[in-house]
Structure formats: C-alpha cells, structure tokens
C-alpha cells in the first residue's frame, strides 16, 4: 500500500536509504522531517512495514523526486515502479506541475533504463564536482572555462562529451596522485 510519509516512518526510511545508497551514515532525521512537513513524499508499506520511499519536491510548475529507495529484499517486485507511478500522479494531477525531473547516476545502466521505461528521457548531463576542504593541495587549473550547451540526444555529441569527460577525469585523477 502506498501512503503519505509520516514521522513514525523515519527510522525505517533511514535504514532503507542507508542500504540502497551504501552510506556510512543515516540520512538526517531533520532532513526527512522537512519532506514530511511538505506533505508530498510517500512510502510503500507491506504488513505495516515501510519497504520503499520517495521524496517528492515541487517548485511552481516544476516537480522532481529523489532520493528514492526500495529495501533490497523487496526490489524487483514492482514496488519502485509503483512508487514512481504514484509520484507522477501526485505531481501531475494533485500539484498540477508541467514538468517532472529527477537526477540519477548516468553510469548506472539499470537506473537509466528503469526511468526511461517510465517515460523519462535524458535532458542534460550533470557532472558532480567535489572539493575536499581539508585538503591542503591546490591544483593548478585554467583561470576561465569555455562552456557551451550541447545536444546530447545526438549520439555523436553524447559520445564526444563522454570521451571528453573521461579524459578530463583521468587528468584530474592523475594530478591528484
């Protein structure tokens, strides 16, 4: 059964989230409470036990979701699909959004295929960058960057971008060691 997320669900959501994302620490209680107060996020429950969740967000006519997780013992049983279908219904019918988005790991063929099977299409490639603030080493780099928008729906553009990102990643990695 899918229902609105409640405060009593927090510890179960934290455990599922930790398993799904292989995190060392649990998601903060305060963060989950914030989603609950928005009254959009949902859980999937079997026999009074939460086995899946989806954090749902909205800003005007734009809706998005994530993080989203299903307990590993219950994966492959349609629970994730049911959560996403319900999320789309909530955002489209109840919240009247015109666009629904999500972020996923592009290197995960399963994730990309799963979302595409539900009608989502790649829009823009996202690159996550991190700066460890406890590191004393500062890398030399260009003082400016030339950025351009690229249509990655064309396979040649996508492959070129993928290769360029791989080269850039390898250079950064090699500079760090």
C-alpha positions in Angstrom: 0.0 0.0 0.0 1.3 3.5 -0.9 0.6 6.3 1.6 1.8 9.7 2.6 5.1 9.6 4.5 4.7 10.1 8.3 7.0 11.0 11.2 6.7 7.4 12.5 8.4 6.2 9.3 11.7 8.0 9.8 13.8 5.2 11.2 12.7 2.7 8.6 13.3 5.2 5.8 16.8 5.9 7.2 17.6 2.1 7.2 16.4 1.6 3.7 18.2 4.7 2.5 21.4 3.6 4.1 21.2 0.1 2.4 20.2 1.4 -1.0 22.9 4.1 -1.2 25.5 2.1 0.7 26.1 5.1 3.0 28.1 5.0 6.2 25.7 7.4 8.0 22.0 7.6 8.1 20.1 10.4 6.4 19.4 13.1 9.0 16.1 12.9 10.9 15.7 16.7 10.4 16.0 16.3 6.6 13.3 13.6 6.5 11.1 15.7 8.8 11.3 18.5 6.2 10.0 16.2 3.5 7.2 15.0 5.8 6.1 18.6 6.6 5.7 19.3 2.8 3.1 16.5 2.8 4.1 15.2 -0.7 6.5 12.4 -0.1 5.3 8.8 0.0 6.1 5.3 1.3 5.3 1.8 0.2 4.1 -0.3 3.1 3.7 -4.1 3.4 2.2 -5.5 6.6 2.7 -2.2 8.4 6.4 -2.1 7.5 7.9 0.5 5.2 9.7 -1.2 2.4 10.2 1.8 0.0 10.0 5.6 -0.1 10.2 8.5 -2.4 11.0 12.1 -1.5 8.9 14.4 -3.7 9.6 18.1 -4.4 7.8 20.9 -6.1 8.6 24.5 -7.0 5.9 26.2 -9.0 5.1 24.2 -12.2 8.2 22.0 -11.8 8.2 18.8 -9.8 11.0 16.3 -9.1 11.7 13.4 -6.9 14.6 11.7 -5.1 16.0 10.3 -3.2 14.0 7.2 -3.8 14.7 3.7 -2.5 13.3 0.2 -2.0 14.6 -2.2 0.6 16.9 -4.7 -1.2 14.8 -7.7 -0.1 11.8 -6.2 -1.9 13.5 -5.0 -5.1 12.4 -6.4 -8.4 8.8 -6.8 -7.3 7.3 -3.7 -8.9 7.4 -1.6 -5.7 9.8 1.0 -7.2 7.7 1.3 -10.3 4.5 1.7 -8.2 6.2 4.5 -6.2 7.2 6.4 -9.4 3.8 6.0 -11.0 2.2 7.3 -7.8 4.7 10.2 -7.7 3.8 11.1 -11.3 0.1 11.1 -10.4 0.7 13.3 -7.3 2.8 15.8 -9.2 0.6 15.9 -12.4 -2.9 15.6 -11.0 -2.7 17.0 -7.5 0.1 19.5 -7.8 -0.6 20.4 -11.5 3.1 20.5 -12.5 4.0 20.7 -16.2 7.4 19.0 -15.9 8.8 16.3 -13.7 12.5 15.7 -13.3 14.9 13.5 -11.4 18.7 13.0 -11.0 20.2 9.6 -11.4 23.7 8.2 -11.8 24.3 8.1 -15.6 26.8 5.3 -15.2 24.1 3.0 -13.9 22.5 1.4 -17.0 19.8 -0.1 -14.7 18.8 3.3 -13.3 18.7 5.0 -16.7 16.8 2.1 -18.3 14.3 2.0 -15.4 13.5 5.7 -15.6 13.4 5.6 -19.4 10.9 2.7 -19.3 8.6 5.0 -17.3 8.8 7.7 -20.0 11.6 9.9 -18.7 14.2 11.0 -21.3 17.7 12.3 -20.8 17.7 16.1 -20.7 21.1 17.3 -19.6 24.2 15.5 -18.4 25.1 16.5 -14.9 28.6 16.5 -13.5 29.2 16.3 -9.8 32.3 18.1 -8.6 33.7 17.9 -5.0 36.3 20.0 -3.3 37.6 18.4 -0.1 38.1 21.4 2.2 40.5 19.6 4.5 43.0 19.1 1.7 45.9 21.5 1.6 46.9 20.7 -2.0 45.6 23.2 -4.6 45.6 22.2 -8.2 46.7 24.5 -10.9 44.0 24.9 -13.5 42.7 27.3 -16.1 41.5 30.7 -14.8 38.5 30.5 -17.0 36.4 27.8 -18.7 34.7 27.9 -22.0 31.3 26.2 -21.7 28.7 25.6 -24.4 25.4 23.9 -24.5 25.4 20.5 -26.2 22.5 18.5 -27.5 23.3 15.0 -26.2 20.3 13.4 -27.8 22.6 13.1 -30.9 24.7 10.0 -30.4 27.9 11.6 -31.8 27.6 14.6 -29.4 27.0 12.3 -26.5 29.9 10.0 -27.3 32.2 13.1 -27.8 31.1 14.5 -24.4 31.5 11.1 -22.7 35.1 10.8 -24.0 36.0 14.4 -23.1 34.7 13.9 -19.6 36.6 10.6 -19.3 39.8 12.4 -20.4 39.2 15.3 -18.0 38.5 12.8 -15.1 41.7 10.9 -15.9 43.8 14.1 -15.9 42.3 15.3 -12.6 42.9 11.8 -11.1 46.4 11.6 -12.3 47.1 15.1 -11.0 45.9 14.1 -7.5 48.2 11.1 -7.2 
